[in-house]
């Protein structure tokens, strides 16, 4: 089934299920279980569209719709609502992955001007070396990556900068503990030094179930990150695991966007939360890395 046909079929499903959604939304608000939805974007630009980009016009329309229907909060506040176990009004938090420089032309100034909080996840190697992502090079669209100076300006404007690994690695495939440490911990230290802010949040590249691992969760937790983000389309509700923040994609198709953001009952039923279990006592010798007193943890670094 092509995307155009799927979008046409989405209309009767969405509008037919609206009464149920309205009822469920009211019920959740009354009992304090209103959703905490975290949305992720990649690139906002009108030139050279791709599956991971959205036009400036559509982005502005989505932000306005969010402002009308949600309390827009920081990732930290969203996490607090999840952890607190009570939320009486739907809230949304905005995030970006990868660090495309095109975002500085329209999307980020718009959010800053409207005082909409957001978190910006970047991959350290690509920022340091200005190296385009491989998937963009293959598509013959080597988009420019944000510079260190641009990230510092965003941080100075109050934007939360987060880590997206060093090399945009698929951590679900990483078996080498030293590589995992470099992608999650050492890279976080480097990025913290670059932007002169602590690294409090981490987002898995790709972010689907097979791109995650219990070991990566463990390393991120021990490194001092406040939370980690996946990207397989799950919702968050009060009382869920506050360390693992599930995110939904900002679909540029308007009907699919509204279907997702109004809490699709099929998505709730069919989206399985990634389950991980961290041991209470972890053998630190399992990672052949410098001792804790020699290398500061990612969540602890603050440049003076």
N, C-alpha and C positions, 0 to 999 in steps of 0.2 A: 504494500500500500504506500503510495507516494505521500509526501508531506501535505500537498494541497488537499488531497482527499481526506487525509486524517484531520486536517483543520476544519473541513466542512462537517465531518461527523462529530467533531468536538462541540459544535454549537448546540445541537439538541441534547447532548449529554449534560453540558454545563447548565443550560437554562432549565432543563428538566429536573436537575438536582438542586437548584437554588433554594426552593422552600426548605428542603432538609438541611442545607448548609446554614441558612438563616436561623433555623431552630437550634441546630447544634452550636452555632456561634453564641446565641443568647444564653443557652444553657451553660456553656463553658465560662462565659463572663460572670454569670451569677455564682457559680461554684468555685471561681478562682482558677480555672484551668485553661484560660485563654492561651492560644499558641504564641510561641516566640519564634518567628521566622527569620532566618538569616539568608540573605540573598547574595549570590556572587556574580560579578561581571568579570570580563577580561579586558576588552578593548572597546572604547566608544569613539567611533569615527565614521565619516561618510565616504571616505576614499578607500578603495581596495577592501570591500566587504568580504568577510569570511565566516565560517560557522561559529567562530568564537568572538565575533564583533557585533555591535548594535549601533544603529544610526543615532546621531545626536538628537534628532526629533523624537524618535521613539524612546530614547533614554529620558529626555525631559518629561515626556508624557508619563512614563512609568514612575518617575520620582514624584510628580504632582499627584498621581493616583495613590501612591504610598502615603504621602502627606495627608491626604483626605481620609484614608481608611485605617491608618496605623499610627501608633506612637513610634516615631523613629528614634532609636536609641543607639548608644555605642555598643560594641561587642562586649565590653565589660558589664554594662547594665543588662544586656540580654542574658549573659551568663548568671548574673545575680538573680534575675527573675526565674531562671531555670532552677538554680540552687535553692531559692527561697521556698519553692513549692506552692506559690500562690501568685496568680497574675490575673487581674480582672478586666484587662483590655488588650486586644491583640497588639503586639509590638513587632517591629521589624528592624533589622540591622543590616547595613549595606557593607559588602566587602568587595575587593578587587583582587584578582590573582595575576601574577606574572610580572607586572610593571611595565606596561606599554606607555611610551612617551606621549602617544597621541591623546591619552587621557588628560594630559595637562592643558590641552587646547580648549576643551569645552566642559567635560564631565566634572573634573575635580574643582575647577573654579565655581561651577554652578553649585555644587554641594557645599563648598566653603562659604559662598555668598549667602546661601539659604540656611547656613548653620546646621546642616545635616551631618551628623557624625558618620564616619566610615573608617574601615580598616583596610590597609593597603599592603598586600603580601607580595614580596619580590624574591627572586632567586639571585643570590649573591654574585656568583660567577658572571652572570649576564650583565649585572649592573657594573661590576668592576671593570669588565673588558668591553662593554658595549656590544656584546655578541648577540646577534638575533637568535631566536629559538629555532631549533632544527625543523620543526613542523612548518614554520613560516618560510624558511629557506627552500624546503622541498616544494612549497606552493608558489615559489618565485615571488614572495612578498616579505622580504626581510625587514620587518618593521623595527623602528628604532626603540631601544630600551631606555628607561629612565636613567639619568645620571645620578651620581652621589649628591651633587649639588641640588638637583630637583627633589630628591628624597629628603634632604635636610630642610629645604624650604617647606615641604609638606609637614614635616615633623614640627617645625617652628610655628606652623599655622594650627597646630593641635591635632594633626592626623596621626592615628596609631599606625606605625609601620610594623609589619610582621614578617616572619620568615617563611619562605616557600622552597626550602632546601638551598643547597649551594648550586647545584647543576640542573635543577628541575628533574630530579631523579624519581623514578618509580620505586618508592620504598617497599612496596610489596614484593619486589624482586631482589632487594638487597639482603644478602646473607652475611657479608663480611662485617663484623662488629665495628672495625675501625672505620670503614666507609660510612656506616650508619652514624657513628659518632661525628664524623666530619660533616655530613650533610645536615645533621640536626643540632649539634652542640657547637662545634668549632665555627660553623657558618653563622650561627646565631651570635656568637661572640664578635665575629668580624663585622656583621651588619650592625650590631649595637654600637661598635666603635665608629663605624662610618656615619651613622645618623645621630650619634651622641644621645641615644635613648635606650632604655632597657628593652629587650625582646621578650614580650609577654605572651605572644600568640604565634602559633605555627599552623600552616595550612598544607595538607598533603597535596602534592601535584597529582593531577588526574582525579584523585579523590574517590574513586569507586571502591567497592568492597575489596577487589583483588589488588588494589594499590595501597592498601593499609596492612599493618601487621601489629600484633600484640607487642613485639619487641620494640617497634618504633614508638608505640604509646608509652612503654616503660621508660625508654631513653628520654623522651620528651618530658615525662613527669619528673624524672630524677634531675633533669637539667634545669628545672625551675620554671618551665612554661606554665602560665596560668590556665591555658586551654589549647586544644588542637581542633582543627576544622576538617571535616570530610566534605565530599561534594557529590554524593550519590542521590540527593533529592529528598532527604528526610526532614520532617518537621521536629521542632523541640516543644515540649510541654513542661509545665512546672512539675518538679520532682524527678525529671529525667537526669541522667548523668551530666553534671555541669562541665566536666573536663572535656568530654567529646561533644563538640557543637556540630550538629548536622546542618547542611546548607542546601538550598535549592537554586537552580540555575535561573537567571533572568532571561527567560525565553523572549525573543523579539516579536514573536507572533502574539498579538494582543489577546486572542481568545485563550491561548494556552497559558499565557501569563496570568490572566484572571482566574482560570481554572485552578492553577497551582496555588496562587496566593490566597484564595478563599477557602483553602483546606479541602483538597480533593479527597473524598472518602475512599476512593479506590487507591490513591497513593498511600493513605494511612494503612490500608489493609495489605498492600503488596510490597511496601518498602520495609525490608528487614534491617533493623539496627545492627551495626557491626558490634559484635560482642568481644570484649577482651577482658582478661583477668590478670591483674598485677599481683605478684607474690609480695607478701609482707616483708620478707627478708630476701634481698637480692645479693648474689655473690658478685661483688664489685670486680673481682679478678677476671670475670667473664669478658670484660672489655679491656683490651690492651691499649690503654690510653693513659695520658699523664694523670697523676694523682689529683684529687679534688682540690688540694691546697695550692697546686701549681697552675691550674687552669680555672678561671672563674666560670660559674655557671651562667647559661644564657640569660636567665631571668634576673641575674644579680648585677649585671654590668651597667653602670651609669657613668658616662664620661663627665669629668668635672670641668 
